[in-house]
Amino acid sequence: MTDSFTIRSIEAFCYRYPLATPVVTSFGKMLNRPAVFVRAVDEDGVEGWGEAWSNFPAPGSEHRARLINEVLAPGLVGRKFDGPGRAFGALTGGTEVLALQCGEPGPFAQAISGIDLALWDLFARRRNLPLWRLLGGQSRKIKVYASGINPGGAAQTAEVALKRGHRALKLKVGFGAETDLANLVALRAIIGTGMLATDANQGWSVAQALEMLPRLAAFDLRWLEEPIRADRPREEWRRLRMAAKMPIAAGENISSVEGFKEVLAEDVLGVVQPDIAKWGGLSACAGVARDVLKSGKTFCPHYLGGGIGLLASAHLLASVGGDGWLEVDINDNPLRDLFCGPVADVTDGTVSLGEEPGLGFAPDLASIARHRSL
């Protein structure tokens, strides 16, 4: 089978899973878990699956699905490409003015990312190679950490994570010093000397972050994620880096090659976290991930969504290697658990990918038909 392929169809499917317990961040709550899954099919009948980031705002998932089905897919169907990167370039370049005109570069980038992931899965299946190996990986085994640990019931959630095989945790902070520190005391006791990280979700001002940093130093944190807004001047980030006793992490809200080049060229971030479903797909983020390692920093793919994007993120981490962890949300979400393949099987803090072509997994959408919203 040749490397070039002609796209026969691209379709997005939108789902929502209602939550009994909301997922909480410092900037808001998720009352349900959305997912936008993308299926690409070529003229030989080979399928590929991807996922577009769609967590916020609440109506965003249906919007992104419609962008894919009504705006982006018609521009690709019937066209021949010699690789996913070519299609990514055509979509990105062909919609830049439209995204600028409507003020929506983010949703367009996320929709394009979902298509890109589907085309990489398709491309790897055509090559009869697992995606992680197609992208240059040498080992199928990766480390993972449990994320999404809310301020309420943090200790109980952490205990559940350990029972599921996790050996590394990330706590959401930014809910007041008393709550944050009490949760950190509890989690450090639970995890022992294991990996513990925190995520402020852009929740602090520089002054608040500087006030918290000495208090966080006692917990031997692997990193502090997004302590301030992602768009704050680099000088503010440098001030935090100088005061921090732990590495600073960010990257999920960087949305350009130039943006990543900037943070890789400076000694501010110790952990860099692109989100392949939010910007860049694999076509852009595979190169970013390799550049992260070349810069001497730790690559940890950011992810908080359904299972297909999580599985693709696992393949990326396995492909580039390094000593980073894959983010695995611990909160209730069948749209994740039913569609992440081997990532659902955490053993002693690790997961092992398979040798099947592509992502090695084809979703059974009938199993979640009751949750479909578009």
PAFIRO-243518 format. One record per residue (C-alpha): residue in one letter; x, y, z. Coordinates in steps of 0.05 Angstrom, whole numbers, plus 5000, padded with zeros to 4 digits. Layout:
BEGIN
AXYZ
...
END
This chain:
BEGIN
M500050005000
T502950684980
D504251255029
S499751724991
F492251695003
T485952024979
I480952235032
R473951955021
S470652225083
I471752585149
E466352605202
A466052865274
F461652555328
C459852955390
Y458252655458
R456752885529
Y457152475592
P453352785652
L457252815717
A454652685787
T460853045814
P463353645774
V470653695754
V473254335787
T478754805766
S480855475793
F477055815736
G470655405734
K466954745736
M465554205685
L458453955696
N459153425641
R464753115601
P464553255526
A468252905470
V468953035396
F471352415361
V473552455288
R473551895237
A477451945172
V476751435116
D480951395053
E478951124984
D481950445002
G477150405061
V482550485114
E479950845176
G483351305226
W480851615291
G482352265325
E479552745377
A478853495381
W479553865448
S472754135470
N472554225545
F470754965549
P466055315542
A460354825554
P457254905483
G464154855451
S464054115433
E458054175386
H461154785355
R467754435341
A464153825312
R460354285265
L466754635245
I469653965225
N463453705189
E461154345154
V467554755144
L473854335146
A471853655119
P469153915052
G475954235039
L479553565045
V474753045016
G477152794948
R484153074957
K490452654954
F496152735004
D502752385014
G502452455089
P498352755147
G503053355152
R501053575082
A493653565100
F495153935165
G498854475127
A493254535076
L487854595129
T491755085172
G493955535115
G487155495081
T483255725142
E487856245174
V484156845146
L477456535163
A479556395234
L482157105241
Q475857405211
C471257055260
G475957115319
E476456365330
P483656135320
G482855675380
P476755275357
F479655215287
A486354965314
Q482754455358
A478354205301
I484354145255
S488153775310
G482553255314
I482853145239
D490453105242
L490352565295
A485352155254
L489752215192
W495951985230
D492251375256
L489951235184
F497051345158
A500050865208
R494850345192
R496650405119
R503850285137
N501749695182
L505649995240
P503550205310
L503450965313
W508751005367
R513550605325
L511850985261
L513751625297
G520551335317
G519251015384
Q523650465413
S519650255474
R512150155483
K512350265559
I511050955588
K509951265657
V503251575675
Y500452015730
A493552115758
S490852815747
G484353185758
I484653105833
N479553615857
P480154015922
G474153665952
G475452935970
A482652975946
A485252435993
Q479751945974
T481052065900
A488451955910
E487151295946
V482851065888
A488351255839
L493450835877
K488650245877
R488150315801
G495650235795
H497950965795
R504351165830
A504351905813
L499252445828
K497553165808
L493153595853
K489054195830
V490754805872
G488555535872
F482755455922
G485955835981
A492255676019
E488755296075
T485254816027
D491254735981
L496254596037
A491654116074
N490653716010
L498153705997
V499553446067
A494552886055
L497052705986
R504352706006
A502652226062
I498851776013
I504051765958
G510051736004
T516351915965
G512751825898
M511752355846
L507052925867
A505553535824
T500654115828
D496654515777
A494055215792
N490455275724
Q492856005716
G489256165781
W494256625816
S496957325807
V504557385810
A503957645881
Q499657055902
A504256565868
L510456865902
E506856815969
M505156085958
L511855855931
P515455805999
R509655436028
L509654935971
A517054805977
A516054316035
F512453805991
D518053615943
L513653765882
R515753495814
W512754125784
L507954705794
E503654785732
E500955455704
P501455855769
I499656495731
R495956655666
A499256365604
D499157045570
R502857425625
P509557755604
R515557295604
E518757725657
E513357515707
W514656785692
R522156905701
R520757215770
L517056585791
R522556145764
M527756505806
A523556425869
A521155705858
K524355105890
M520854635841
P520454625765
I515155055731
A510754715679
A506354985623
G504754885550
E497554685541
N495855415525
I501655535477
S498955505407
S504655625358
V511455355339
E514356045355
G511256035424
F514555365440
K521155605412
E520956195459
V519955775522
L525055255500
A530355795491
E529756055562
D530855755631
V523855835658
L519855205644
G522754555667
V516754145643
V513454295575
Q506454045561
P503454125491
D496453855481
I495853505414
A488253555412
K488354295427
W493654545379
G498154245328
G496053515328
L501853045316
S504153415254
A506654005296
C507253715366
A511653115349
G517053605329
V515754035390
A516353425435
R523153245406
D525453965413
V523353955486
L527953365499
K533653685459
S533054305503
G534153885566
K527053975592
T521853445609
F516353295558
C509653115590
P503753125542
H497853505571
Y491053175563
L484153215594
G478752935548
G476252295517
G479951655505
I482251725433
G486252355445
L489152045508
L491351435470
A494451865415
S498152255469
A500851595497
H503451415428
L506952085423
L510352005490
A512551295473
S515251545406
V519752085434
G521951745499
G524852145555
D523052125629
G516252465625
W509452225647
L502852165610
E497052545642
V491152075658
D484952405687
I482352005746
N475252275746
D469151885722
N468751895646
P466751295604
L468251705541
R475451635564
D475650945596
L472050575539
F476450885485
C483550925511
G485550205498
P491549975538
V492050645575
A486250395618
D490849855646
V495650205694
T500649745727
D505550015779
G505050715749
T506150505676
V502250285614
S504649885554
L502250015484
G501149465433
E503949275365
E497349335328
P497349835269
G495750565283
L492850715351
G491249975357
F484150125375
A477550245338
P471950545379
D465150225385
L460850845381
A454450435391
S456650335463
I455951085477
A450151245430
R445851485488
H450852035502
R451152315432
S449353055427
L450753195354
END
